[in-house]
Amino acid sequence: MAAEPKIVDLQQRMDRSQVVPDAARPAEPLQFFWANEVQPVLNGQFVVKNVIQLGSLIVVFGESNSGKTFFVLDLVLAVAGGQFWRGRKVTRGLVVYIAGEGTDGIKNRVAAYQTRGLSERGIPLAIIKRAADLLHADGDMAGLLASVRAAETGSGEKCALIVVDTLARAMAGGDENSGEDMSALIANADRLRILTGAAVMLIHHCGKDASKGARGHSSLRGAVDTEICIEGQTGRRTATVTKQRDLPSGQVFGFELELQVLGHDEDGDPVTSCIVRHLDDGQAFKTRPKSKQQLLILNALESRQRDASKPLLWSIEDLTPLLKDLGVTHRNSRRAAMMGLVEGGYLESVGGCYSIKQGCT
């Protein structure tokens, strides 16, 4: 009896064709370079120099009412306006702000800056007045890309930064604690970065314990290039760079919210919003580390720095004898103590080495 013909499912055949290159369609090799041809990259592309790189993924997180969006808007206006931000150079460019938590709030926050001549400068800041679905494959990616291109055409500026306010609204219907859902959102954010060349900034909330970082699955922290933690709900607040992939971490930016009266409603009551008032970065170091180990290490390093004629830079290997003398004998404990000092804003981490944060002593 003749064998029955083998039935191959069409979808299986399509899937297989995507994995195994057809002989008639030779695969294009992925681009590579030779190690012996490498030259140092001395002039990297940035949105804000030494804080945010062009084409990077950033998360800004903090508790409710900590001033996250005010902090971000202050940075956004500097980028769109081509102004220095806290003494740091910026690359002027279009900023697309996805206002997923309602447009009246962001309208009033932008209006608060009219007192600084914002309208006269005609800055390229485009605001999308609803949340964009970055969770699903058939979500809003196509429409968002079209909006970015239209805004680039209208402004005559290349997009430098896309702000997603907030991550939770961008993954509505998903589970922040699910690795699958968070990875899907990250994949769409990466696609957005690659196709536009812009940095993508996600505004997010922290969990119940702010010291454990942004809320949700740990894959988010692993994926981002820059992580900024906003702390404080009244008076003085701080924004601390708690992670950098290639740039110095540990930078602390102090700020306060300054009330602005925008006008009055139909009942004669004032309508207000806030602008950010920068505080000297050095003022952010009001307290010493609470950890006894970290305090001992910081005191010892500050003593060495005071005896030096120029800023010192130490590797973990350089510091091992000192740390052992201070009772930090276990390798993992040494690294944890040093990273705790970085995340607390007392030290900077540069290329795997450590230095005293300027303004800390």
C-alpha contacts under 8 A as a table, 3 or more apart, distances in Angstrom:
res1	aa1	res2	aa2	distance
8	V	12	Q	7.04
8	V	13	R	6.92
9	D	12	Q	5.23
9	D	13	R	6.37
10	L	13	R	5.05
10	L	14	M	6.24
11	Q	14	M	5.00
11	Q	15	D	6.07
12	Q	15	D	5.05
12	Q	16	R	6.03
13	R	16	R	5.08
13	R	17	S	6.15
14	M	17	S	5.10
14	M	18	Q	6.48
15	D	18	Q	5.27
15	D	19	V	6.64
16	R	19	V	5.16
16	R	20	V	5.97
17	S	20	V	5.37
17	S	21	P	6.28
17	S	22	D	6.69
18	Q	21	P	6.74
21	P	25	R	6.57
21	P	26	P	6.26
21	P	27	A	5.93
22	D	25	R	5.09
22	D	26	P	6.45
23	A	26	P	5.79
33	F	37	E	7.40
33	F	38	V	7.92
34	W	37	E	5.45
34	W	38	V	6.98
35	A	38	V	5.43
41	V	44	G	6.28
44	G	53	Q	7.87
45	Q	53	Q	6.16
45	Q	54	L	5.65
46	F	49	K	5.45
46	F	50	N	7.61
46	F	52	I	5.99
46	F	53	Q	4.03
46	F	54	L	4.64
46	F	90	V	7.06
46	F	91	T	6.42
47	V	51	V	7.89
47	V	52	I	5.42
47	V	53	Q	5.40
47	V	54	L	5.26
47	V	79	V	7.04
47	V	90	V	5.33
47	V	91	T	5.00
47	V	92	R	7.63
47	V	160	A	6.64
47	V	161	L	7.52
47	V	199	A	7.64
48	V	51	V	5.41
48	V	52	I	5.02
48	V	53	Q	6.80
48	V	79	V	7.60
48	V	85	W	7.37
48	V	88	R	6.50
48	V	89	K	5.95
48	V	90	V	4.45
48	V	91	T	6.68
49	K	52	I	6.42
49	K	53	Q	7.25
49	K	88	R	5.84
49	K	89	K	5.47
49	K	90	V	6.12
50	N	53	Q	7.56
50	N	88	R	7.88
50	N	247	L	5.88
50	N	248	P	6.75
51	V	226	T	7.84
51	V	247	L	6.94
51	V	248	P	7.75
52	I	56	S	7.16
52	I	58	I	7.80
52	I	199	A	7.89
52	I	226	T	7.02
53	Q	56	S	5.55
53	Q	199	A	7.00
54	L	160	A	6.69
54	L	161	L	7.80
54	L	197	G	7.09
54	L	198	A	5.80
54	L	199	A	5.12
55	G	160	A	7.88
55	G	193	R	5.51
55	G	194	I	7.11
55	G	197	G	5.10
55	G	198	A	4.59
55	G	199	A	4.06
55	G	200	V	7.13
56	S	193	R	7.08
56	S	198	A	7.38
56	S	199	A	4.64
56	S	200	V	6.39
56	S	224	V	7.66
56	S	225	D	6.01
56	S	226	T	7.68
57	L	189	A	7.67
57	L	190	D	7.52
57	L	193	R	7.63
57	L	199	A	5.89
57	L	200	V	5.04
57	L	201	M	6.03
57	L	202	L	7.87
57	L	223	A	7.68
57	L	224	V	5.04
57	L	225	D	5.36
57	L	226	T	6.59
58	I	199	A	7.50
58	I	200	V	6.15
58	I	201	M	4.55
58	I	202	L	6.07
58	I	224	V	5.54
58	I	225	D	5.93
58	I	226	T	4.71
58	I	227	E	5.79
58	I	228	I	7.81
59	V	201	M	5.62
59	V	202	L	4.65
59	V	203	I	5.87
59	V	204	H	6.80
59	V	224	V	6.77
59	V	226	T	6.53
59	V	227	E	5.05
59	V	228	I	6.35
60	V	68	K	7.07
60	V	201	M	7.20
60	V	202	L	6.20
60	V	203	I	4.93
60	V	204	H	6.06
60	V	227	E	6.02
60	V	228	I	4.73
60	V	229	C	5.98
60	V	230	I	7.24
61	F	68	K	6.86
61	F	203	I	5.88
61	F	204	H	4.60
61	F	205	H	4.99
61	F	206	C	5.83
61	F	213	G	7.74
61	F	214	A	5.82
61	F	227	E	7.86
61	F	228	I	6.39
61	F	229	C	5.18
61	F	230	I	6.04
62	G	66	S	6.26
62	G	68	K	6.64
62	G	204	H	6.92
62	G	205	H	5.08
62	G	206	C	5.02
62	G	210	A	7.18
62	G	214	A	7.32
62	G	229	C	5.73
62	G	230	I	4.78
62	G	231	E	6.20
63	E	66	S	5.51
63	E	205	H	5.73
63	E	206	C	5.67
63	E	207	G	7.94
63	E	210	A	7.42
63	E	230	I	7.52
63	E	231	E	7.23
64	S	67	G	7.82
64	S	205	H	7.01
65	N	68	K	7.54
65	N	233	Q	5.79
66	S	230	I	6.39
66	S	231	E	6.01
66	S	232	G	5.49
66	S	233	Q	4.53
66	S	234	T	7.70
66	S	237	R	7.47
67	G	70	F	5.19
67	G	71	F	6.08
67	G	230	I	7.31
67	G	233	Q	7.24
67	G	237	R	7.98
67	G	257	L	7.75
68	K	71	F	5.25
68	K	72	V	6.23
68	K	203	I	7.28
68	K	230	I	6.29
69	T	72	V	4.99
69	T	73	L	5.91
69	T	165	D	7.89
69	T	203	I	7.50
70	F	73	L	5.13
70	F	74	D	6.20
70	F	109	R	7.52
70	F	257	L	7.92
70	F	274	C	7.55
70	F	275	I	6.87
70	F	276	V	6.51
71	F	74	D	5.29
71	F	75	L	6.55
71	F	276	V	6.70
72	V	75	L	5.16
72	V	76	V	6.01
73	L	76	V	4.80
73	L	77	L	6.06
73	L	110	V	7.89
74	D	77	L	5.45
74	D	78	A	6.59
74	D	275	I	7.60
74	D	276	V	6.43
75	L	78	A	5.26
75	L	79	V	6.43
75	L	85	W	6.69
76	V	79	V	5.17
76	V	80	A	6.15
76	V	95	V	6.87
77	L	80	A	5.13
77	L	81	G	5.78
77	L	123	I	7.81
77	L	125	L	7.64
78	A	81	G	5.06
78	A	82	G	5.80
78	A	83	Q	4.91
78	A	84	F	6.51
78	A	85	W	5.86
78	A	90	V	7.47
79	V	82	G	5.13
79	V	83	Q	6.47
79	V	85	W	7.85
79	V	90	V	5.88
79	V	91	T	6.36
79	V	92	R	5.11
79	V	93	G	6.36
79	V	94	L	7.93
79	V	95	V	7.52
80	A	83	Q	7.96
80	A	92	R	5.54
80	A	93	G	5.37
80	A	94	L	5.71
80	A	95	V	6.02
80	A	123	I	5.59
80	A	124	P	5.48
80	A	125	L	6.12
81	G	92	R	6.38
81	G	93	G	7.88
81	G	121	R	7.37
81	G	123	I	5.33
81	G	124	P	7.39
82	G	90	V	6.30
82	G	91	T	6.39
82	G	92	R	4.16
82	G	93	G	7.27
83	Q	89	K	7.42
83	Q	90	V	6.58
83	Q	92	R	7.57
84	F	87	G	5.57
84	F	88	R	5.32
84	F	89	K	4.95
84	F	90	V	5.84
85	W	88	R	5.15
85	W	89	K	6.61
85	W	90	V	6.85
86	R	278	H	7.63
91	T	160	A	7.58
92	R	160	A	7.40
93	G	124	P	7.07
93	G	157	E	5.60
93	G	158	K	5.63
93	G	159	C	5.51
93	G	160	A	4.96
93	G	161	L	7.57
94	L	124	P	4.96
94	L	125	L	5.97
94	L	126	A	7.57
94	L	151	A	7.74
94	L	152	E	6.83
94	L	155	S	7.31
94	L	157	E	5.47
94	L	158	K	5.77
94	L	159	C	4.31
94	L	160	A	5.61
94	L	161	L	6.84
95	V	124	P	6.48
95	V	125	L	4.94
95	V	126	A	6.26
95	V	159	C	5.96
95	V	160	A	6.06
95	V	161	L	4.87
95	V	162	I	5.75
95	V	163	V	7.60
96	V	125	L	6.05
96	V	126	A	4.85
96	V	127	I	5.89
96	V	128	I	7.30
96	V	148	V	6.95
96	V	151	A	7.99
96	V	159	C	7.45
96	V	161	L	6.48
96	V	162	I	4.77
96	V	163	V	6.29
97	Y	125	L	7.32
97	Y	126	A	6.14
97	Y	127	I	4.72
97	Y	128	I	6.08
97	Y	162	I	5.88
97	Y	163	V	4.75
97	Y	164	V	6.48
97	Y	165	D	7.54
98	I	127	I	5.96
98	I	128	I	4.78
98	I	129	K	6.63
98	I	130	R	6.68
98	I	131	A	6.36
98	I	132	A	7.13
98	I	162	I	7.56
98	I	163	V	5.90
98	I	164	V	5.07
98	I	165	D	5.85
99	A	102	G	6.07
99	A	103	T	6.10
99	A	106	I	7.07
99	A	127	I	6.69
99	A	128	I	5.90
99	A	129	K	5.43
99	A	130	R	5.67
99	A	131	A	6.22
99	A	164	V	7.02
99	A	165	D	5.37
99	A	166	T	7.63
100	G	103	T	7.77
100	G	129	K	6.92
100	G	130	R	4.83
100	G	131	A	3.72
100	G	132	A	7.11
100	G	164	V	7.42
100	G	165	D	5.38
100	G	166	T	6.10
100	G	169	R	5.96
100	G	170	A	7.39
101	E	130	R	7.39
101	E	131	A	7.16
101	E	165	D	6.78
101	E	166	T	7.05
101	E	169	R	7.37
102	G	105	G	6.37
102	G	106	I	7.39
102	G	129	K	6.88
102	G	130	R	6.75
103	T	106	I	5.31
103	T	107	K	5.95
103	T	129	K	5.50
103	T	130	R	7.45
104	D	107	K	5.01
104	D	108	N	6.20
105	G	108	N	5.36
105	G	109	R	6.24
106	I	109	R	4.95
106	I	110	V	6.12
107	K	110	V	5.26
107	K	111	A	6.04
108	N	111	A	4.77
108	N	112	A	6.09
108	N	262	L	7.66
108	N	272	T	7.76
108	N	273	S	6.18
109	R	112	A	5.19
109	R	113	Y	7.16
109	R	273	S	5.79
109	R	274	C	6.43
109	R	275	I	7.21
110	V	113	Y	5.53
110	V	114	Q	7.22
111	A	114	Q	5.24
111	A	262	L	7.32
112	A	115	T	6.52
112	A	260	Q	6.09
112	A	261	V	7.73
112	A	262	L	6.54
112	A	273	S	6.16
112	A	274	C	6.32
112	A	275	I	6.33
113	Y	116	R	5.37
113	Y	117	G	7.18
113	Y	118	L	5.97
113	Y	275	I	6.69
114	Q	117	G	5.19
114	Q	118	L	4.84
114	Q	119	S	6.03
115	T	118	L	7.23
117	G	120	E	5.37
117	G	121	R	6.79
118	L	121	R	5.51
118	L	122	G	6.99
118	L	123	I	7.42
119	S	122	G	5.56
119	S	123	I	7.64
124	P	155	S	5.89
124	P	157	E	7.31
126	A	151	A	6.76
128	I	131	A	7.85
131	A	165	D	7.76
131	A	169	R	5.99
131	A	170	A	5.99
132	A	139	G	7.71
132	A	140	D	5.65
132	A	141	M	7.84
132	A	144	L	7.43
132	A	169	R	7.59
132	A	170	A	5.44
133	D	136	H	6.72
133	D	139	G	5.05
133	D	140	D	5.10
133	D	141	M	7.38
133	D	169	R	7.73
133	D	170	A	4.92
133	D	171	M	6.09
133	D	172	A	7.25
134	L	137	A	7.89
134	L	139	G	6.21
134	L	140	D	6.51
134	L	141	M	6.69
134	L	170	A	5.32
134	L	171	M	5.97
134	L	184	A	7.94
134	L	185	L	5.44
134	L	188	N	5.87
134	L	189	A	7.18
135	L	139	G	6.83
135	L	170	A	6.76
135	L	171	M	4.93
135	L	172	A	7.65
135	L	174	G	7.18
135	L	181	D	6.89
135	L	182	M	7.94
135	L	184	A	5.73
135	L	185	L	4.67
135	L	188	N	7.17
136	H	139	G	4.91
136	H	184	A	7.20
136	H	185	L	7.70
137	A	141	M	7.98
138	D	141	M	7.55
139	G	142	A	7.83
140	D	143	G	5.31
140	D	144	L	5.91
141	M	144	L	5.06
141	M	145	L	6.11
141	M	188	N	7.48
141	M	192	L	7.71
142	A	145	L	5.26
142	A	146	A	6.23
143	G	146	A	5.03
143	G	147	S	6.17
144	L	147	S	5.00
144	L	148	V	6.28
145	L	148	V	5.10
145	L	149	R	6.27
145	L	192	L	7.48
145	L	196	T	7.72
146	A	149	R	5.15
146	A	150	A	6.12
147	S	150	A	5.05
147	S	151	A	6.07
148	V	151	A	5.12
148	V	152	E	6.13
148	V	159	C	7.23
148	V	196	T	7.92
149	R	152	E	5.04
149	R	153	T	6.24
150	A	153	T	5.10
150	A	154	G	6.09
151	A	154	G	4.95
151	A	155	S	5.94
152	E	155	S	5.28
152	E	156	G	5.52
152	E	157	E	5.28
152	E	158	K	5.66
152	E	159	C	6.39
153	T	156	G	5.25
153	T	157	E	7.32
159	C	162	I	7.64
159	C	196	T	7.02
159	C	197	G	7.49
159	C	198	A	5.75
160	A	197	G	7.30
160	A	198	A	4.49
160	A	199	A	6.17
161	L	198	A	5.04
161	L	199	A	4.75
161	L	200	V	5.87
161	L	201	M	7.30
162	I	198	A	6.67
162	I	199	A	6.21
162	I	200	V	4.81
162	I	201	M	6.13
163	V	200	V	5.95
163	V	201	M	4.74
163	V	202	L	6.10
163	V	203	I	7.48
164	V	167	L	6.37
164	V	170	A	7.32
164	V	200	V	7.47
164	V	201	M	6.07
164	V	202	L	4.90
164	V	203	I	6.14
165	D	169	R	7.36
165	D	170	A	7.83
165	D	202	L	6.47
165	D	203	I	5.18
165	D	204	H	7.56
166	T	169	R	5.36
166	T	170	A	6.40
166	T	202	L	6.41
166	T	203	I	4.88
166	T	204	H	5.67
167	L	170	A	5.01
167	L	171	M	6.43
167	L	202	L	5.73
167	L	203	I	5.91
167	L	204	H	5.43
168	A	171	M	5.39
168	A	172	A	6.19
168	A	176	E	7.56
168	A	204	H	7.01
169	R	172	A	5.14
171	M	174	G	5.42
171	M	175	D	7.79
171	M	176	E	7.90
171	M	185	L	6.89
174	G	181	D	5.99
175	D	178	S	5.29
175	D	181	D	6.12
175	D	182	M	7.49
176	E	179	G	7.84
176	E	181	D	6.78
176	E	182	M	5.97
176	E	215	R	7.46
176	E	216	G	4.61
176	E	217	H	6.06
177	N	181	D	7.93
177	N	182	M	7.33
177	N	216	G	4.47
177	N	217	H	4.45
178	S	181	D	5.33
178	S	182	M	6.10
178	S	216	G	7.65
178	S	217	H	6.08
179	G	182	M	5.24
179	G	183	S	5.86
179	G	217	H	5.84
179	G	218	S	7.86
179	G	219	S	6.70
180	E	183	S	5.22
180	E	184	A	6.23
181	D	184	A	5.07
181	D	185	L	6.42
182	M	185	L	5.18
182	M	186	I	6.18
182	M	216	G	7.97
182	M	217	H	6.61
182	M	219	S	7.01
182	M	220	L	6.85
183	S	186	I	4.99
183	S	187	A	6.04
183	S	219	S	6.90
183	S	220	L	7.69
184	A	187	A	5.10
184	A	188	N	6.43
185	L	188	N	5.20
185	L	189	A	6.21
186	I	189	A	4.95
186	I	190	D	6.04
186	I	220	L	7.25
186	I	223	A	7.38
187	A	190	D	5.04
187	A	191	R	6.16
188	N	191	R	4.92
188	N	192	L	6.16
189	A	192	L	5.01
189	A	193	R	6.29
189	A	200	V	6.88
190	D	193	R	5.03
190	D	194	I	6.16
191	R	194	I	5.14
191	R	195	L	6.03
192	L	195	L	5.38
192	L	196	T	6.04
192	L	197	G	7.91
192	L	198	A	7.87
192	L	200	V	7.57
193	R	196	T	5.48
193	R	197	G	5.27
193	R	198	A	5.36
193	R	199	A	5.98
193	R	200	V	6.25
194	I	197	G	5.34
194	I	198	A	7.66
204	H	214	A	6.78
204	H	215	R	7.41
205	H	214	A	5.97
205	H	215	R	5.84
206	C	209	D	7.31
206	C	210	A	5.46
206	C	212	K	7.92
206	C	213	G	5.87
206	C	214	A	4.22
206	C	215	R	4.55
207	G	210	A	5.79
207	G	212	K	7.35
207	G	213	G	7.05
207	G	214	A	6.21
207	G	215	R	4.47
207	G	216	G	7.52
209	D	212	K	5.76
209	D	213	G	7.69
210	A	213	G	5.58
210	A	214	A	7.40
213	G	229	C	7.62
214	A	221	R	7.63
216	G	220	L	7.64
217	H	220	L	6.22
218	S	221	R	5.60
218	S	222	G	6.60
219	S	222	G	5.00
219	S	223	A	6.13
220	L	223	A	5.21
220	L	224	V	6.37
221	R	224	V	5.54
221	R	227	E	7.61
224	V	227	E	6.79
225	D	243	K	7.33
225	D	244	Q	5.62
225	D	245	R	4.99
225	D	246	D	7.67
226	T	241	V	7.25
226	T	242	T	7.79
226	T	243	K	5.42
226	T	244	Q	4.69
226	T	245	R	6.63
227	E	241	V	5.83
227	E	242	T	5.61
227	E	243	K	4.91
227	E	244	Q	6.71
228	I	239	A	6.26
228	I	240	T	5.43
228	I	241	V	4.44
228	I	242	T	5.74
228	I	243	K	7.19
229	C	238	T	7.98
229	C	239	A	5.48
229	C	240	T	5.20
229	C	241	V	6.47
229	C	242	T	6.59
230	I	237	R	7.22
230	I	238	T	5.74
230	I	239	A	4.46
230	I	240	T	6.58
231	E	237	R	5.65
231	E	238	T	5.36
231	E	239	A	6.49
232	G	235	G	7.50
232	G	236	R	6.67
232	G	237	R	4.57
232	G	238	T	6.70
233	Q	237	R	6.89
234	T	237	R	7.15
235	G	256	E	5.99
235	G	257	L	7.43
236	R	254	G	6.95
236	R	255	F	6.04
236	R	256	E	5.20
237	R	254	G	5.81
237	R	255	F	5.40
237	R	256	E	6.03
238	T	252	V	6.51
238	T	253	F	5.52
238	T	254	G	4.48
238	T	255	F	6.15
238	T	284	A	6.72
239	A	252	V	5.63
239	A	253	F	5.01
239	A	254	G	6.43
239	A	255	F	7.97
240	T	250	G	6.35
240	T	251	Q	5.72
240	T	252	V	4.38
240	T	253	F	6.35
240	T	343	E	7.68
240	T	344	G	7.91
240	T	345	G	6.87
241	V	244	Q	7.27
241	V	249	S	5.54
241	V	250	G	5.17
241	V	251	Q	5.27
241	V	252	V	6.46
241	V	343	E	7.48
241	V	345	G	7.99
242	T	249	S	6.12
242	T	250	G	5.78
242	T	251	Q	7.91
242	T	342	V	7.44
242	T	343	E	4.94
242	T	344	G	7.84
243	K	249	S	5.71
243	K	250	G	7.56
243	K	343	E	7.62
244	Q	247	L	5.39
244	Q	248	P	6.40
244	Q	249	S	5.35
246	D	351	G	7.47
247	L	350	V	6.91
248	P	251	Q	7.54
248	P	348	E	6.09
248	P	349	S	5.52
248	P	350	V	5.13
248	P	351	G	7.94
249	S	342	V	6.93
249	S	343	E	7.69
249	S	348	E	5.56
249	S	349	S	5.62
249	S	350	V	7.44
250	G	342	V	5.08
250	G	343	E	5.60
250	G	344	G	6.88
250	G	345	G	4.40
250	G	346	Y	6.98
250	G	347	L	6.28
250	G	348	E	5.13
250	G	349	S	7.13
250	G	357	K	7.45
251	Q	345	G	6.07
251	Q	348	E	7.27
251	Q	357	K	7.64
252	V	281	D	6.17
252	V	284	A	6.57
252	V	345	G	6.14
253	F	278	H	7.83
253	F	279	L	7.40
253	F	280	D	7.66
253	F	281	D	5.23
253	F	284	A	7.02
254	G	278	H	6.31
254	G	279	L	4.91
254	G	280	D	6.43
254	G	281	D	5.55
254	G	283	Q	7.01
254	G	284	A	5.60
255	F	276	V	6.43
255	F	277	R	5.57
255	F	278	H	4.62
255	F	279	L	4.95
256	E	276	V	5.85
256	E	277	R	5.22
256	E	278	H	6.66
256	E	279	L	7.15
257	L	274	C	5.74
257	L	275	I	5.72
257	L	276	V	4.88
257	L	277	R	6.07
258	E	274	C	5.21
258	E	275	I	5.30
258	E	276	V	6.11
258	E	277	R	6.34
259	L	272	T	6.75
259	L	273	S	5.90
259	L	274	C	4.50
259	L	275	I	6.69
260	Q	272	T	5.50
260	Q	273	S	5.36
260	Q	274	C	5.34
260	Q	275	I	7.05
261	V	270	P	6.42
261	V	271	V	5.91
261	V	272	T	4.45
261	V	273	S	6.65
262	L	270	P	7.36
262	L	271	V	5.55
262	L	272	T	5.40
262	L	273	S	7.11
263	G	270	P	5.78
263	G	271	V	5.41
263	G	272	T	7.37
264	H	267	D	7.56
264	H	268	G	5.20
264	H	269	D	5.19
264	H	270	P	4.33
264	H	271	V	5.34
265	D	268	G	5.24
265	D	269	D	5.52
265	D	270	P	6.50
265	D	271	V	6.58
266	E	269	D	7.47
279	L	283	Q	7.09
280	D	283	Q	5.56
280	D	284	A	7.58
281	D	284	A	5.70
281	D	359	G	7.16
282	G	285	F	6.11
282	G	358	Q	7.42
282	G	359	G	4.39
282	G	360	C	6.48
283	Q	286	K	6.44
283	Q	359	G	7.79
285	F	288	R	7.49
285	F	345	G	7.73
285	F	346	Y	7.75
285	F	359	G	7.58
285	F	360	C	5.95
288	R	295	L	6.91
289	P	292	K	7.50
289	P	294	Q	6.18
289	P	295	L	5.42
289	P	341	L	7.61
289	P	344	G	7.58
290	K	294	Q	7.57
290	K	295	L	7.06
291	S	294	Q	5.22
291	S	295	L	6.14
292	K	295	L	5.12
292	K	296	L	6.23
293	Q	296	L	5.25
293	Q	297	I	6.27
293	Q	326	L	7.76
293	Q	328	V	7.31
293	Q	337	A	6.99
294	Q	297	I	5.10
294	Q	298	L	6.03
294	Q	337	A	5.80
294	Q	338	M	7.43
294	Q	340	G	7.45
294	Q	341	L	6.52
295	L	298	L	5.14
295	L	299	N	6.09
296	L	299	N	5.27
296	L	300	A	6.27
296	L	326	L	7.11
297	I	300	A	5.20
297	I	301	L	6.19
297	I	323	L	7.11
297	I	326	L	7.40
298	L	301	L	5.16
298	L	302	E	6.00
298	L	341	L	7.83
298	L	346	Y	7.77
299	N	302	E	5.17
299	N	303	S	6.17
300	A	303	S	5.13
300	A	304	R	6.44
301	L	304	R	5.09
301	L	305	Q	6.14
301	L	356	I	7.53
302	E	305	Q	4.95
302	E	306	R	6.13
302	E	356	I	7.17
302	E	361	T	6.87
303	S	306	R	5.29
303	S	307	D	6.62
304	R	307	D	5.32
304	R	308	A	6.58
305	Q	308	A	5.15
305	Q	310	K	7.86
305	Q	311	P	6.75
305	Q	312	L	6.43
305	Q	356	I	7.70
306	R	309	S	7.84
308	A	311	P	7.15
308	A	312	L	7.41
311	P	355	S	7.32
311	P	356	I	7.67
312	L	355	S	6.00
312	L	356	I	7.61
313	L	353	C	6.29
313	L	354	Y	5.50
313	L	355	S	4.85
314	W	317	E	7.96
314	W	318	D	5.77
314	W	319	L	6.61
314	W	353	C	5.30
314	W	354	Y	5.10
314	W	355	S	6.44
315	S	318	D	5.08
315	S	319	L	6.48
315	S	352	G	6.62
315	S	353	C	4.29
315	S	354	Y	6.17
316	I	319	L	5.12
316	I	320	T	6.11
316	I	335	R	7.49
316	I	352	G	7.91
316	I	353	C	6.73
316	I	354	Y	7.80
317	E	320	T	5.18
318	D	321	P	7.34
319	L	322	L	5.33
319	L	323	L	6.06
320	T	323	L	5.11
320	T	324	K	6.08
320	T	334	R	7.79
321	P	324	K	5.19
321	P	325	D	6.25
322	L	325	D	5.11
322	L	326	L	6.34
323	L	326	L	5.00
323	L	327	G	6.44
323	L	328	V	5.20
323	L	329	T	6.88
323	L	334	R	6.89
324	K	327	G	5.09
324	K	328	V	5.02
324	K	329	T	4.78
325	D	328	V	7.35
328	V	333	S	6.42
328	V	334	R	5.88
329	T	333	S	7.27
329	T	334	R	7.10
330	H	333	S	5.18
330	H	334	R	6.27
331	R	334	R	5.16
331	R	335	R	6.46
332	N	335	R	5.19
332	N	336	A	6.04
333	S	336	A	5.00
333	S	337	A	6.02
334	R	337	A	5.23
334	R	338	M	6.30
335	R	338	M	5.18
335	R	339	M	6.11
336	A	339	M	5.18
336	A	340	G	5.99
337	A	340	G	5.03
337	A	341	L	6.41
338	M	341	L	5.17
338	M	342	V	6.40
339	M	342	V	4.87
339	M	343	E	6.05
340	G	343	E	5.14
340	G	344	G	5.97
341	L	344	G	5.02
341	L	345	G	6.33
341	L	346	Y	5.30
341	L	347	L	5.63
342	V	345	G	5.20
342	V	346	Y	5.77
342	V	347	L	4.61
342	V	348	E	5.60
342	V	349	S	6.55
343	E	346	Y	7.66
343	E	347	L	7.96
344	G	347	L	7.77
345	G	348	E	7.21
345	G	357	K	6.91
346	Y	356	I	6.51
346	Y	357	K	5.34
346	Y	360	C	5.87
347	L	354	Y	6.38
347	L	355	S	5.56
347	L	356	I	4.70
347	L	357	K	4.59
348	E	354	Y	5.60
348	E	355	S	5.35
348	E	356	I	6.29
348	E	357	K	5.40
349	S	352	G	6.10
349	S	353	C	5.56
349	S	354	Y	4.75
349	S	355	S	6.77
350	V	353	C	5.21
350	V	354	Y	6.20
350	V	355	S	7.82
356	I	360	C	7.07
356	I	361	T	7.93
357	K	360	C	5.47
357	K	361	T	7.97
358	Q	361	T	7.49
